Amino acid sequence: MNTTVTGLQPVALPDPARPDAGLVLASLWHTGGPEQQRRVMSGVMDAWEKARLPAAYLARHCLAGSDGRTILNFAQWTSPSAHRAFTADPRNQQTLGSAVQALYSADPPGRFLPHRFAERHGAAARCFTATWHDTEDEGRARSLADALAERAPAATASSAAVAEYFYVGEAGRQLLVLTGFQDEPSGAGPWFRPFRGLVRPAR
């Protein structure tokens, strides 16, 4: 049985380097336009705010894509086993799972383990980009993360990046790189701004 505790707070800006997070869940959703994008994000966060969440839950965020269509989902839990216990409870599938699926038909999110973080500048990140790399195994994913983290700041995707966050797929077949910016980044792909979040304050 999950032990549910109170004290969750609405905080839009995620903390990708949260030290007590042992599992990150991340996914991209594609909607039909700004109206649906906002409706889905609002509905999802409303559902999470009503859910009975265990102490192992740390944070859940929806970030809005600059293209007006994409949604970046980003969640943090204390450990993979704690999240599996939560999802295995049929009551959670009947309530939270059904509420989310009614808004957006989505596959399960990717499961990632925090690997390392690289600060590029001292400023706080307020916007983000997300990049997924396919890898052959966990060792290759970690090696790629280390190579990207240790390259010169001038060689990063944008010299305006203030930090990079590297997460290795639980199965070892993907690397997720979240790049933080103080201001809106330039580039062809969408970037993401915080919309809503539900956070358990760190102790």
C-alpha positions, 0 to 999 in steps of 0.5 A: 500500500502506498503511503500518501503524504501532503505538502506538494506545491505548484511550481512551474520551473523544474529542477533537473538536477534534483539530488534526491531523484533516482528516476526521471520519466520523460516524453514528448507529446504532439498536439494539434495546436496551441489550444489543444496544447494548453488544454492537455497540459492543464487537464494533465496537471489537474489530474495529478493534483487530485491524485493520491501520490506516495512519498516517493513522488518528487515532481511532475512538470508539463513544459510547452513547446515553442511551436505551439504543439509539442509538450515535454513531460518531465517527472522525478521519483526517488527510485525506479522500484517506487514508481513501479509500485505506484503504477502496479496499483490498479487504483492508480490506473483507474483514476490517474491513468484513465484521466490522462488517457482521456486527454491524450492517448500516450505510450508509457514515458521513457525511463531514465537514470540521472547520470551527470550534470554540467554547468556552463554559466552561473545563471538559472535555467528558465527554458529548455531543449530536449534531445534523445540519442539512441545508443547500443548499450548503457556503456555507450550511453554513459560514454556519450554523456561524458564526451558531451559534458566534457567538451568545451563550452564553445562547442555546445549546441548553443553558447547561451546554454547555462547547463546540461543534464544527462540521463541514461535510459533504464534499459541502456539504449537511450541518452536524454540530454536536457539543455537549460537556457536563461533566455529563449534559445535560437535554433530550428527545433522547438524549445520548452518553457515551464507551464505547470508543475507539482513538486514535493519540496526537497528536505 
